[in-house]
Amino acid sequence: MVHVANLITAAIGVMLIVGAYRRWRWLVDPPTDLAPYYSQALLKRILGVRSVVVFTYLLGFTFVALSLYGFLRVLSRRA
């Protein structure tokens, strides 16, 4: 049985990767006045838009890797 948490984690990871690739404005180019409330906006204010894109890719791949690790853990359990 696949855990729902692994599916949600994989979906978030894929969403982040697709959002970075397609340059979704709310994800990689948010308004800088949201910096106190939104980590992507703070990162944009400090390091610029390109760093937000790179960070979003890294975060997406990390989520996908964690979900794959979770899937492997579930599959490797003995019944």
C-alpha positions, 0 to 999 in steps of 0.5 A: 500500500502506498502512503498518501504522504508520499503521493502528496510529497511527489505531487508537490515536488513535480509542481515545484519543478514544473513551476520553475520550468514554466516560470510561474510568476507567483512561484519564481517572481513574487512581489518583493513586498511579500518578503516578510511573509513568503520565503520565495519573495525574501530570496528574490529580494536578497539574491534575485530572480535567478536564485529563486528559480534555482532554489525552486528546482532544488526544492522540487527535486528534493521533494521528489527524492524524498517521496521516492525514498518513502515509496522504497521504504514502503515497498521494502517492508515485509508483510 
